[in-house]
Amino acid sequence: MRRSRCIAASWASSSCPSAASNQPIASELVSDNVYDYRGRLLAVRGHGIATANVIYDGGSRTCPTFGELYRCNSAIFTGNLGALAAAVGAVTGVTDIIDCAKGKLSACGWAVAGLTPAGKIAKAAKAAKTAKASKAAKAEVRWIDEAAAMSDDAARYQAGAFGARSNALTRAGQAPELNGVRFDGFDARAGVLIDRKLAVTTFPKSQQQALCQSEALAAGGYRGRWEVPTAAEAARATRMFRRLGVSNIDVSVVPR
Amino acid sequence: MTAMANIVLQQILFLATASDSEIHPDVAVAQLEALVHAVRQLPEAEREAFTQALSARISVAVGNEHDALHELEEMLDGK
């Protein structure tokens, strides 16, 4: 899929194609794969022409699909508050960013975060649960192609994980997956799956993710290791694991 | 700058408190990590604006929102 950078101040890069009235929409603009930040495929989403045209700059340019826009939103990872806010708002468009600024939480809701409609997300989550249940007993670590849907910083850091590899044919990075849970690296000899995080968050949702990883590791007979760039992040992760009773994931500091 | 800080804060809040049917939890966590990392890297003045927006929001928030904001405050404090 074509990649572009579309989150400039104008919300459209100079490389975005010009749009004209009644211009036919290329097929790749009416469907896209939706990935999360770490490149995990969540859904293949189709959408209508009207939706494909939602992202625009004053009507004179169109950017690619929501998925494309999401992929090129690396502005959220670096820069300043303006770039951050622009990245948050760019996906939902002018109306939504205004609503968002006015305090309508739902208007900000789909910004940046992958833009998958709730129904599709629910399907993806259900499929993931089914896959998890059926594979739990196998303890098989599979390698899955990952789209590079992340900031350069994060991509570099994750690519440095032990055992990280790429597909020789597609050149896409690959991630080891255990019981439906993806990691960043795999030390097969030691039986350790590695997850690298530039920042450790401790929201309830983050805690739930840690518990899911722990559960998948336990079911598969592996241990896990979170690798983080600083001692402060490591301390936060360790505290969270202790609080959650997670004992099969170690934490180590691996500077960037 | 305050408006921008509020937009980013709003997004973090949404990601932290949204139900699983609203947004896939893995996506939410990945984005939260990215946003927290990005906020930590803000220049001093902008970081200060964000912190002020956060404090103001905490003072009026209740329930899950309040808890999430406190959690965020601790993360940004390096605790």
Interface residues (C-beta under 8 A of the other chain):
Chain A: D36 Y37 R38 R40 L42 I76 F77 T78 G79 N80 L81 G82 L84 A85 V88 G89 I97 C100 A101 G103 L105 C108 G109 W110 A111 V112 A113 G114 T116 A118 I121 A122 A124 A125 M150 S151 D153 A154 K197 L198 A199 V200 T201 T202 F203 P204 K205 S206 Q208 Q209 A232 R236
Chain B: M1 A3 M4 A5 N6 I7 V8 Q10 Q11 L13 F14 L15 A16 A18 D20 S21 E22 I23 H24 P25 D26 V27 A28 V29 A30 Q31 L32 E33 A34 L35 V36 H37 A38 V39 R40 Q41 L42 P43 E46 A49 F50 A68 E71 L72 E74 M75 G78 K79
